[in-house]
Amino acid sequence: MADHNELGKKGEELAVEYLKQNGYKILDRNWTFQKAEIDIIATKDDILAIVEVKTRSSLDFGLPQDFVNPKKIQLLVKAVNAYINDREIDFETRFDIVAIHKKKEHFVIEHLIDAFYHF
């Protein structure tokens, strides 16, 4: 597997652990609908959190969250609507980003709540 795939996988594992430690219940991981994939679907305090995980090995080309583009947001919204309808969920929904970057031998995790879309 390519290094960037391994880094992405590691980032998702770190994000799941971070969310669990902060009181989130993980419902699904890597849930797909058509061309969209939702990295993590979790709940906390009657809120459905749709979590996009972005992991980078350095900040040389920008912050991890800068790589969530309008096309990705559009795909996520479509996928979330399908997920909610499929499971008949009636929670407030928000979109979060867990941005992770490697700093020397450690990872820095930043949780951006309600990062780009709210309904």
HULINCOR-V155968 format. One record per run of one state. SS is the DSSP state (a for helix, b for strand, c for the rest). FROM is the first residue (numbers start at 1). TO is the last residue. Records with the same first field share a line. If there is no record, write none. Layout:
# HULINCOR-V155968
SS=FROM-TO, FROM-TO
This chain:
# HULINCOR-V155968
c=1-2, 22-24, 34-35, 45-46, 57-63, 68-69, 88-91, 104-105, 113-117, 119-119
a=3-21, 64-67, 70-87
b=25-33, 36-44, 47-56, 92-103, 106-112, 118-118
